[in-house]
Protein backbone atom coordinates (compact mmCIF):
# COMPACT_ATOMS: atom_id res chain seq x y z
CA UNK A 1 0.00 0.00 0.00
CA UNK A 2 1.23 3.43 -0.87
CA UNK A 3 -0.20 6.74 0.14
CA UNK A 4 0.41 10.25 -0.99
CA UNK A 5 -1.44 13.52 -0.69
CA UNK A 6 -2.61 14.58 -4.13
CA UNK A 7 -0.46 12.03 -5.95
CA UNK A 8 -0.95 13.62 -9.36
CA UNK A 9 0.56 16.93 -8.25
CA UNK A 10 4.06 15.47 -8.59
CA UNK A 11 3.41 13.99 -12.04
CA UNK A 12 4.12 15.56 -15.40
CA UNK A 13 0.91 16.20 -17.38
CA UNK A 14 1.67 13.29 -19.73
CA UNK A 15 2.04 10.94 -16.73
CA UNK A 16 -1.39 11.58 -15.21
CA UNK A 17 -3.51 9.44 -17.55
CA UNK A 18 -1.19 6.38 -17.34
CA UNK A 19 -1.41 6.74 -13.54
CA UNK A 20 -5.20 6.56 -13.66
CA UNK A 21 -5.06 3.68 -16.15
CA UNK A 22 -2.93 1.74 -13.65
CA UNK A 23 -5.43 2.48 -10.89
CA UNK A 24 -8.21 1.18 -13.16
CA UNK A 25 -6.28 -2.06 -13.74
CA UNK A 26 -5.83 -2.50 -9.99
CA UNK A 27 -9.53 -1.84 -9.44
CA UNK A 28 -10.39 -4.43 -12.11
CA UNK A 29 -8.40 -6.95 -10.07
CA UNK A 30 -10.72 -6.28 -7.14
CA UNK A 31 -8.45 -4.02 -5.11
CA UNK A 32 -9.92 -1.17 -3.12
CA UNK A 33 -8.21 2.16 -3.73
CA UNK A 34 -8.38 5.13 -1.43
CA UNK A 35 -7.55 8.20 -3.50
CA UNK A 36 -7.07 11.41 -1.52
CA UNK A 37 -6.76 14.63 -3.48
CA UNK A 38 -7.76 18.26 -3.42
CA UNK A 39 -8.24 18.05 -7.21
CA UNK A 40 -11.92 17.19 -7.06
CA UNK A 41 -12.29 16.97 -10.83
CA UNK A 42 -9.87 14.00 -10.75
CA UNK A 43 -11.64 12.40 -7.81
CA UNK A 44 -15.06 12.59 -9.49
CA UNK A 45 -13.74 11.52 -12.89
CA UNK A 46 -12.06 8.37 -11.58
CA UNK A 47 -14.12 7.18 -8.64
CA UNK A 48 -17.24 5.13 -8.16
CA UNK A 49 -20.37 7.07 -7.25
CA UNK A 50 -20.54 7.76 -3.53
CA UNK A 51 -22.49 9.77 -1.04
CA UNK A 52 -20.54 11.95 1.39
CA UNK A 53 -21.84 11.85 4.94
CA UNK A 54 -21.23 14.07 7.91
PQR file with spaces between the fields and no chain letter, atoms N, CA, C, O and H, PARSE charges and radii, in Angstrom:
ATOM       1  N    UNK     1       0.840   -1.173    0.000 -0.4000 1.5000
ATOM       2  CA   UNK     1       0.000    0.000    0.000 -0.0000 2.0000
ATOM       3  C    UNK     1       0.882    1.233    0.000  0.5500 1.7000
ATOM       4  O    UNK     1       1.881    1.303    0.717 -0.5500 1.4000
ATOM       5  N    UNK     2       0.510    2.171   -0.790 -0.4000 1.5000
ATOM       6  CA   UNK     2       1.232    3.426   -0.865 -0.0000 2.0000
ATOM       7  C    UNK     2       0.246    4.556   -0.657  0.5500 1.7000
ATOM       8  O    UNK     2      -0.911    4.464   -1.068 -0.5500 1.4000
ATOM       9  H    UNK     2      -0.301    2.114   -1.372  0.4000 1.0000
ATOM      10  N    UNK     3       0.690    5.598   -0.034 -0.4000 1.5000
ATOM      11  CA   UNK     3      -0.198    6.736    0.140 -0.0000 2.0000
ATOM      12  C    UNK     3       0.556    8.015   -0.182  0.5500 1.7000
ATOM      13  O    UNK     3       1.770    8.106   -0.003 -0.5500 1.4000
ATOM      14  H    UNK     3       1.629    5.674    0.300  0.4000 1.0000
ATOM      15  N    UNK     4      -0.168    8.966   -0.644 -0.4000 1.5000
ATOM      16  CA   UNK     4       0.405   10.250   -0.990 -0.0000 2.0000
ATOM      17  C    UNK     4      -0.720   11.269   -0.999  0.5500 1.7000
ATOM      18  O    UNK     4      -1.848   10.939   -1.366 -0.5500 1.4000
ATOM      19  H    UNK     4      -1.154    8.891   -0.789  0.4000 1.0000
ATOM      20  N    UNK     5      -0.441   12.464   -0.613 -0.4000 1.5000
ATOM      21  CA   UNK     5      -1.438   13.521   -0.693 -0.0000 2.0000
ATOM      22  C    UNK     5      -1.381   14.104   -2.079  0.5500 1.7000
ATOM      23  O    UNK     5      -0.327   14.557   -2.526 -0.5500 1.4000
ATOM      24  H    UNK     5       0.475   12.732   -0.315  0.4000 1.0000
ATOM      25  N    UNK     6      -2.493   14.097   -2.756 -0.4000 1.5000
ATOM      26  CA   UNK     6      -2.614   14.575   -4.126 -0.0000 2.0000
ATOM      27  C    UNK     6      -1.492   13.993   -4.984  0.5500 1.7000
ATOM      28  O    UNK     6      -0.586   14.715   -5.399 -0.5500 1.4000
ATOM      29  H    UNK     6      -3.349   13.728   -2.393  0.4000 1.0000
ATOM      30  N    UNK     7      -1.553   12.701   -5.245 -0.4000 1.5000
ATOM      31  CA   UNK     7      -0.462   12.028   -5.951 -0.0000 2.0000
ATOM      32  C    UNK     7      -0.177   12.573   -7.344  0.5500 1.7000
ATOM      33  O    UNK     7       0.956   12.490   -7.817 -0.5500 1.4000
ATOM      34  H    UNK     7      -2.289   12.115   -4.907  0.4000 1.0000
ATOM      35  N    UNK     8      -1.189   13.131   -8.007 -0.4000 1.5000
ATOM      36  CA   UNK     8      -0.947   13.617   -9.361 -0.0000 2.0000
ATOM      37  C    UNK     8      -0.227   14.956   -9.390  0.5500 1.7000
ATOM      38  O    UNK     8       0.221   15.390  -10.452 -0.5500 1.4000
ATOM      39  H    UNK     8      -2.109   13.198   -7.622  0.4000 1.0000
ATOM      40  N    UNK     9      -0.109   15.610   -8.259 -0.4000 1.5000
ATOM      41  CA   UNK     9       0.557   16.925   -8.250 -0.0000 2.0000
ATOM      42  C    UNK     9       2.049   16.812   -8.544  0.5500 1.7000
ATOM      43  O    UNK     9       2.668   17.791   -8.959 -0.5500 1.4000
ATOM      44  H    UNK     9      -0.473   15.258   -7.397  0.4000 1.0000
ATOM      45  N    UNK    10       2.628   15.649   -8.339 -0.4000 1.5000
ATOM      46  CA   UNK    10       4.059   15.469   -8.595 -0.0000 2.0000
ATOM      47  C    UNK    10       4.320   14.870   -9.971  0.5500 1.7000
ATOM      48  O    UNK    10       5.474   14.660  -10.346 -0.5500 1.4000
ATOM      49  H    UNK    10       2.124   14.854   -8.001  0.4000 1.0000
ATOM      50  N    UNK    11       3.266   14.593  -10.724 -0.4000 1.5000
ATOM      51  CA   UNK    11       3.409   13.989  -12.038 -0.0000 2.0000
ATOM      52  C    UNK    11       3.442   15.046  -13.131  0.5500 1.7000
ATOM      53  O    UNK    11       2.841   16.114  -13.010 -0.5500 1.4000
ATOM      54  H    UNK    11       2.328   14.763  -10.420  0.4000 1.0000
ATOM      55  N    UNK    12       4.157   14.720  -14.198 -0.4000 1.5000
ATOM      56  CA   UNK    12       4.118   15.562  -15.398 -0.0000 2.0000
ATOM      57  C    UNK    12       2.747   15.359  -16.041  0.5500 1.7000
ATOM      58  O    UNK    12       2.145   14.299  -15.868 -0.5500 1.4000
ATOM      59  H    UNK    12       4.644   13.853  -14.296  0.4000 1.0000
ATOM      60  N    UNK    13       2.243   16.346  -16.775 -0.4000 1.5000
ATOM      61  CA   UNK    13       0.908   16.203  -17.375 -0.0000 2.0000
ATOM      62  C    UNK    13       0.741   14.918  -18.191  0.5500 1.7000
ATOM      63  O    UNK    13      -0.329   14.310  -18.155 -0.5500 1.4000
ATOM      64  H    UNK    13       2.733   17.207  -16.916  0.4000 1.0000
ATOM      65  N    UNK    14       1.760   14.497  -18.915 -0.4000 1.5000
ATOM      66  CA   UNK    14       1.667   13.292  -19.734 -0.0000 2.0000
ATOM      67  C    UNK    14       1.712   12.006  -18.902  0.5500 1.7000
ATOM      68  O    UNK    14       1.488   10.921  -19.438 -0.5500 1.4000
ATOM      69  H    UNK    14       2.630   14.990  -18.944  0.4000 1.0000
ATOM      70  N    UNK    15       1.997   12.112  -17.610 -0.4000 1.5000
ATOM      71  CA   UNK    15       2.037   10.944  -16.734 -0.0000 2.0000
ATOM      72  C    UNK    15       0.725   10.702  -15.988  0.5500 1.7000
ATOM      73  O    UNK    15       0.527    9.635  -15.406 -0.5500 1.4000
ATOM      74  H    UNK    15       2.179   12.994  -17.175  0.4000 1.0000
ATOM      75  N    UNK    16      -0.155   11.677  -16.006 -0.4000 1.5000
ATOM      76  CA   UNK    16      -1.390   11.583  -15.208 -0.0000 2.0000
ATOM      77  C    UNK    16      -2.316   10.485  -15.725  0.5500 1.7000
ATOM      78  O    UNK    16      -2.792    9.668  -14.937 -0.5500 1.4000
ATOM      79  H    UNK    16       0.006   12.543  -16.479  0.4000 1.0000
ATOM      80  N    UNK    17      -2.580   10.447  -17.021 -0.4000 1.5000
ATOM      81  CA   UNK    17      -3.510    9.443  -17.546 -0.0000 2.0000
ATOM      82  C    UNK    17      -2.975    8.023  -17.370  0.5500 1.7000
ATOM      83  O    UNK    17      -3.750    7.150  -16.981 -0.5500 1.4000
ATOM      84  H    UNK    17      -2.194   11.110  -17.661  0.4000 1.0000
ATOM      85  N    UNK    18      -1.694    7.737  -17.634 -0.4000 1.5000
ATOM      86  CA   UNK    18      -1.188    6.385  -17.337 -0.0000 2.0000
ATOM      87  C    UNK    18      -1.333    6.014  -15.855  0.5500 1.7000
ATOM      88  O    UNK    18      -1.559    4.848  -15.534 -0.5500 1.4000
ATOM      89  H    UNK    18      -1.064    8.446  -17.951  0.4000 1.0000
ATOM      90  N    UNK    19      -1.206    6.981  -14.964 -0.4000 1.5000
ATOM      91  CA   UNK    19      -1.408    6.736  -13.540 -0.0000 2.0000
ATOM      92  C    UNK    19      -2.831    6.250  -13.280  0.5500 1.7000
ATOM      93  O    UNK    19      -3.038    5.262  -12.575 -0.5500 1.4000
ATOM      94  H    UNK    19      -1.022    7.929  -15.225  0.4000 1.0000
ATOM      95  N    UNK    20      -3.813    6.952  -13.856 -0.4000 1.5000
ATOM      96  CA   UNK    20      -5.201    6.559  -13.657 -0.0000 2.0000
ATOM      97  C    UNK    20      -5.526    5.244  -14.361  0.5500 1.7000
ATOM      98  O    UNK    20      -6.370    4.484  -13.887 -0.5500 1.4000
ATOM      99  H    UNK    20      -3.645    7.754  -14.429  0.4000 1.0000
ATOM     100  N    UNK    21      -4.870    4.969  -15.479 -0.4000 1.5000
ATOM     101  CA   UNK    21      -5.057    3.680  -16.149 -0.0000 2.0000
ATOM     102  C    UNK    21      -4.559    2.543  -15.255  0.5500 1.7000
ATOM     103  O    UNK    21      -5.187    1.486  -15.188 -0.5500 1.4000
ATOM     104  H    UNK    21      -4.184    5.586  -15.864  0.4000 1.0000
ATOM     105  N    UNK    22      -3.445    2.753  -14.577 -0.4000 1.5000
ATOM     106  CA   UNK    22      -2.934    1.738  -13.652 -0.0000 2.0000
ATOM     107  C    UNK    22      -3.894    1.541  -12.487  0.5500 1.7000
ATOM     108  O    UNK    22      -4.136    0.407  -12.073 -0.5500 1.4000
ATOM     109  H    UNK    22      -2.935    3.611  -14.631  0.4000 1.0000
ATOM     110  N    UNK    23      -4.441    2.619  -11.957 -0.4000 1.5000
ATOM     111  CA   UNK    23      -5.433    2.484  -10.887 -0.0000 2.0000
ATOM     112  C    UNK    23      -6.645    1.683  -11.371  0.5500 1.7000
ATOM     113  O    UNK    23      -7.185    0.864  -10.627 -0.5500 1.4000
ATOM     114  H    UNK    23      -4.246    3.540  -12.293  0.4000 1.0000
ATOM     115  N    UNK    24      -7.070    1.917  -12.611 -0.4000 1.5000
ATOM     116  CA   UNK    24      -8.212    1.182  -13.161 -0.0000 2.0000
ATOM     117  C    UNK    24      -7.889   -0.308  -13.278  0.5500 1.7000
ATOM     118  O    UNK    24      -8.753   -1.145  -13.017 -0.5500 1.4000
ATOM     119  H    UNK    24      -6.632    2.582  -13.215  0.4000 1.0000
ATOM     120  N    UNK    25      -6.664   -0.650  -13.665 -0.4000 1.5000
ATOM     121  CA   UNK    25      -6.275   -2.060  -13.743 -0.0000 2.0000
ATOM     122  C    UNK    25      -6.299   -2.705  -12.356  0.5500 1.7000
ATOM     123  O    UNK    25      -6.751   -3.839  -12.200 -0.5500 1.4000
ATOM     124  H    UNK    25      -5.962    0.030  -13.877  0.4000 1.0000
ATOM     125  N    UNK    26      -5.811   -1.978  -11.357 -0.4000 1.5000
ATOM     126  CA   UNK    26      -5.828   -2.505   -9.987 -0.0000 2.0000
ATOM     127  C    UNK    26      -7.262   -2.699   -9.497  0.5500 1.7000
ATOM     128  O    UNK    26      -7.579   -3.696   -8.848 -0.5500 1.4000
ATOM     129  H    UNK    26      -5.444   -1.057  -11.483  0.4000 1.0000
ATOM     130  N    UNK    27      -8.122   -1.732   -9.815 -0.4000 1.5000
ATOM     131  CA   UNK    27      -9.533   -1.837   -9.437 -0.0000 2.0000
ATOM     132  C    UNK    27     -10.179   -3.049  -10.112  0.5500 1.7000
ATOM     133  O    UNK    27     -10.971   -3.758   -9.490 -0.5500 1.4000
ATOM     134  H    UNK    27      -7.865   -0.922  -10.341  0.4000 1.0000
ATOM     135  N    UNK    28      -9.843   -3.286  -11.377 -0.4000 1.5000
ATOM     136  CA   UNK    28     -10.392   -4.426  -12.108 -0.0000 2.0000
ATOM     137  C    UNK    28      -9.976   -5.756  -11.483  0.5500 1.7000
ATOM     138  O    UNK    28     -10.655   -6.768  -11.659 -0.5500 1.4000
ATOM     139  H    UNK    28      -9.200   -2.710  -11.882  0.4000 1.0000
ATOM     140  N    UNK    29      -8.873   -5.752  -10.763 -0.4000 1.5000
ATOM     141  CA   UNK    29      -8.403   -6.952  -10.069 -0.0000 2.0000
ATOM     142  C    UNK    29      -9.095   -7.120   -8.716  0.5500 1.7000
ATOM     143  O    UNK    29      -8.844   -8.090   -8.001 -0.5500 1.4000
ATOM     144  H    UNK    29      -8.322   -4.930  -10.620  0.4000 1.0000
ATOM     145  N    UNK    30      -9.962   -6.177   -8.372 -0.4000 1.5000
ATOM     146  CA   UNK    30     -10.719   -6.278   -7.138 -0.0000 2.0000
ATOM     147  C    UNK    30     -10.105   -5.550   -5.955  0.5500 1.7000
ATOM     148  O    UNK    30     -10.571   -5.704   -4.826 -0.5500 1.4000
ATOM     149  H    UNK    30     -10.167   -5.389   -8.953  0.4000 1.0000
ATOM     150  N    UNK    31      -9.071   -4.764   -6.194 -0.4000 1.5000
ATOM     151  CA   UNK    31      -8.447   -4.021   -5.109 -0.0000 2.0000
ATOM     152  C    UNK    31      -9.230   -2.754   -4.802  0.5500 1.7000
ATOM     153  O    UNK    31      -9.748   -2.094   -5.703 -0.5500 1.4000
ATOM     154  H    UNK    31      -8.692   -4.639   -7.111  0.4000 1.0000
ATOM     155  N    UNK    32      -9.308   -2.428   -3.540 -0.4000 1.5000
ATOM     156  CA   UNK    32      -9.918   -1.166   -3.122 -0.0000 2.0000
ATOM     157  C    UNK    32      -8.837   -0.096   -3.142  0.5500 1.7000
ATOM     158  O    UNK    32      -7.709   -0.340   -2.717 -0.5500 1.4000
ATOM     159  H    UNK    32      -8.887   -2.964   -2.808  0.4000 1.0000
ATOM     160  N    UNK    33      -9.174    1.064   -3.626 -0.4000 1.5000
ATOM     161  CA   UNK    33      -8.213    2.160   -3.734 -0.0000 2.0000
ATOM     162  C    UNK    33      -8.786    3.373   -3.014  0.5500 1.7000
ATOM     163  O    UNK    33      -9.910    3.800   -3.280 -0.5500 1.4000
ATOM     164  H    UNK    33     -10.091    1.262   -3.972  0.4000 1.0000
ATOM     165  N    UNK    34      -8.009    3.906   -2.118 -0.4000 1.5000
ATOM     166  CA   UNK    34      -8.383    5.133   -1.431 -0.0000 2.0000
ATOM     167  C    UNK    34      -7.557    6.252   -2.050  0.5500 1.7000
ATOM     168  O    UNK    34      -6.342    6.318   -1.863 -0.5500 1.4000
ATOM     169  H    UNK    34      -7.096    3.560   -1.903  0.4000 1.0000
ATOM     170  N    UNK    35      -8.222    7.121   -2.780 -0.4000 1.5000
ATOM     171  CA   UNK    35      -7.549    8.203   -3.497 -0.0000 2.0000
ATOM     172  C    UNK    35      -7.883    9.507   -2.797  0.5500 1.7000
ATOM     173  O    UNK    35      -9.042    9.920   -2.764 -0.5500 1.4000
ATOM     174  H    UNK    35      -9.209    7.068   -2.932  0.4000 1.0000
ATOM     175  N    UNK    36      -6.879   10.149   -2.242 -0.4000 1.5000
ATOM     176  CA   UNK    36      -7.074   11.407   -1.519 -0.0000 2.0000
ATOM     177  C    UNK    36      -6.458   12.524   -2.345  0.5500 1.7000
ATOM     178  O    UNK    36      -5.281   12.468   -2.701 -0.5500 1.4000
ATOM     179  H    UNK    36      -5.938    9.813   -2.269  0.4000 1.0000
ATOM     180  N    UNK    37      -7.254   13.531   -2.646 -0.4000 1.5000
ATOM     181  CA   UNK    37      -6.759   14.630   -3.477 -0.0000 2.0000
ATOM     182  C    UNK    37      -7.605   15.869   -3.252  0.5500 1.7000
ATOM     183  O    UNK    37      -8.786   15.780   -2.915 -0.5500 1.4000
ATOM     184  H    UNK    37      -8.210   13.576   -2.357  0.4000 1.0000
ATOM     185  N    UNK    38      -6.988   17.020   -3.443 -0.4000 1.5000
ATOM     186  CA   UNK    38      -7.764   18.255   -3.423 -0.0000 2.0000
ATOM     187  C    UNK    38      -8.225   18.618   -4.834  0.5500 1.7000
ATOM     188  O    UNK    38      -8.947   19.596   -5.024 -0.5500 1.4000
ATOM     189  H    UNK    38      -6.029   17.092   -3.717  0.4000 1.0000
ATOM     190  N    UNK    39      -7.807   17.829   -5.819 -0.4000 1.5000
ATOM     191  CA   UNK    39      -8.239   18.046   -7.206 -0.0000 2.0000
ATOM     192  C    UNK    39      -9.534   17.266   -7.423  0.5500 1.7000
ATOM     193  O    UNK    39      -9.525   16.138   -7.916 -0.5500 1.4000
ATOM     194  H    UNK    39      -7.220   17.034   -5.665  0.4000 1.0000
ATOM     195  N    UNK    40     -10.644   17.892   -7.046 -0.4000 1.5000
ATOM     196  CA   UNK    40     -11.917   17.194   -7.056 -0.0000 2.0000
ATOM     197  C    UNK    40     -12.334   16.722   -8.438  0.5500 1.7000
ATOM     198  O    UNK    40     -13.031   15.714   -8.557 -0.5500 1.4000
ATOM     199  H    UNK    40     -10.651   18.808   -6.646  0.4000 1.0000
ATOM     200  N    UNK    41     -11.925   17.425   -9.482 -0.4000 1.5000
ATOM     201  CA   UNK    41     -12.286   16.968  -10.827 -0.0000 2.0000
ATOM     202  C    UNK    41     -11.670   15.596  -11.111  0.5500 1.7000
ATOM     203  O    UNK    41     -12.285   14.786  -11.804 -0.5500 1.4000
ATOM     204  H    UNK    41     -11.359   18.243   -9.385  0.4000 1.0000
ATOM     205  N    UNK    42     -10.474   15.318  -10.592 -0.4000 1.5000
ATOM     206  CA   UNK    42      -9.869   14.001  -10.752 -0.0000 2.0000
ATOM     207  C    UNK    42     -10.589   12.957   -9.902  0.5500 1.7000
ATOM     208  O    UNK    42     -10.812   11.831  -10.346 -0.5500 1.4000
ATOM     209  H    UNK    42      -9.975   15.976  -10.028  0.4000 1.0000
ATOM     210  N    UNK    43     -10.942   13.332   -8.699 -0.4000 1.5000
ATOM     211  CA   UNK    43     -11.644   12.403   -7.808 -0.0000 2.0000
ATOM     212  C    UNK    43     -12.964   11.966   -8.442  0.5500 1.7000
ATOM     213  O    UNK    43     -13.251   10.771   -8.509 -0.5500 1.4000
ATOM     214  H    UNK    43     -10.761   14.247   -8.338  0.4000 1.0000
ATOM     215  N    UNK    44     -13.760   12.915   -8.904 -0.4000 1.5000
ATOM     216  CA   UNK    44     -15.064   12.588   -9.487 -0.0000 2.0000
ATOM     217  C    UNK    44     -14.936   11.856  -10.814  0.5500 1.7000
ATOM     218  O    UNK    44     -15.771   11.009  -11.132 -0.5500 1.4000
ATOM     219  H    UNK    44     -13.527   13.886   -8.850  0.4000 1.0000
ATOM     220  N    UNK    45     -13.917   12.164  -11.585 -0.4000 1.5000
ATOM     221  CA   UNK    45     -13.740   11.520  -12.894 -0.0000 2.0000
ATOM     222  C    UNK    45     -13.311   10.063  -12.771  0.5500 1.7000
ATOM     223  O    UNK    45     -13.574    9.265  -13.670 -0.5500 1.4000
ATOM     224  H    UNK    45     -13.239   12.852  -11.327  0.4000 1.0000
ATOM     225  N    UNK    46     -12.657    9.707  -11.673 -0.4000 1.5000
ATOM     226  CA   UNK    46     -12.057    8.374  -11.584 -0.0000 2.0000
ATOM     227  C    UNK    46     -12.534    7.554  -10.389  0.5500 1.7000
ATOM     228  O    UNK    46     -11.893    6.572  -10.015 -0.5500 1.4000
ATOM     229  H    UNK    46     -12.444   10.355  -10.942  0.4000 1.0000
ATOM     230  N    UNK    47     -13.639    7.944   -9.799 -0.4000 1.5000
ATOM     231  CA   UNK    47     -14.125    7.185   -8.642 -0.0000 2.0000
ATOM     232  C    UNK    47     -15.517    6.630   -8.912  0.5500 1.7000
ATOM     233  O    UNK    47     -16.230    7.086   -9.806 -0.5500 1.4000
ATOM     234  H    UNK    47     -14.160    8.742  -10.103  0.4000 1.0000
ATOM     235  N    UNK    48     -15.878    5.639   -8.117 -0.4000 1.5000
ATOM     236  CA   UNK    48     -17.239    5.125   -8.161 -0.0000 2.0000
ATOM     237  C    UNK    48     -18.156    6.162   -7.527  0.5500 1.7000
ATOM     238  O    UNK    48     -17.710    6.963   -6.706 -0.5500 1.4000
ATOM     239  H    UNK    48     -15.298    5.269   -7.391  0.4000 1.0000
ATOM     240  N    UNK    49     -19.428    6.153   -7.900 -0.4000 1.5000
ATOM     241  CA   UNK    49     -20.369    7.067   -7.250 -0.0000 2.0000
ATOM     242  C    UNK    49     -20.394    6.815   -5.729  0.5500 1.7000
ATOM     243  O    UNK    49     -20.330    5.674   -5.271 -0.5500 1.4000
ATOM     244  H    UNK    49     -19.790    5.501   -8.567  0.4000 1.0000
ATOM     245  N    UNK    50     -20.486    7.885   -4.989 -0.4000 1.5000
ATOM     246  CA   UNK    50     -20.541    7.760   -3.534 -0.0000 2.0000
ATOM     247  C    UNK    50     -21.380    8.899   -2.969  0.5500 1.7000
ATOM     248  O    UNK    50     -21.693    9.871   -3.655 -0.5500 1.4000
ATOM     249  H    UNK    50     -20.538    8.811   -5.361  0.4000 1.0000
ATOM     250  N    UNK    51     -21.726    8.750   -1.722 -0.4000 1.5000
ATOM     251  CA   UNK    51     -22.492    9.773   -1.039 -0.0000 2.0000
ATOM     252  C    UNK    51     -21.709   10.219    0.205  0.5500 1.7000
ATOM     253  O    UNK    51     -21.545    9.449    1.151 -0.5500 1.4000
ATOM     254  H    UNK    51     -21.471    7.960   -1.164  0.4000 1.0000
ATOM     255  N    UNK    52     -21.236   11.450    0.193 -0.4000 1.5000
ATOM     256  CA   UNK    52     -20.535   11.945    1.392 -0.0000 2.0000
ATOM     257  C    UNK    52     -21.511   12.049    2.558  0.5500 1.7000
ATOM     258  O    UNK    52     -22.678   12.400    2.385 -0.5500 1.4000
ATOM     259  H    UNK    52     -21.369   12.076   -0.576  0.4000 1.0000
ATOM     260  N    UNK    53     -21.016   11.742    3.728 -0.4000 1.5000
ATOM     261  CA   UNK    53     -21.837   11.855    4.936 -0.0000 2.0000
ATOM     262  C    UNK    53     -21.083   12.630    5.984  0.5500 1.7000
ATOM     263  O    UNK    53     -19.854   12.607    6.042 -0.5500 1.4000
ATOM     264  H    UNK    53     -20.068   11.457    3.869  0.4000 1.0000
ATOM     265  N    UNK    54     -21.836   13.311    6.805 -0.4000 1.5000
ATOM     266  CA   UNK    54     -21.230   14.067    7.910 -0.0000 2.0000
ATOM     267  C    UNK    54     -21.042   13.179    9.095  0.5500 1.7000
ATOM     268  O    UNK    54     -20.546   13.626   10.129 -0.5500 1.4000
ATOM     269  H    UNK    54     -22.835   13.329    6.758  0.4000 1.0000
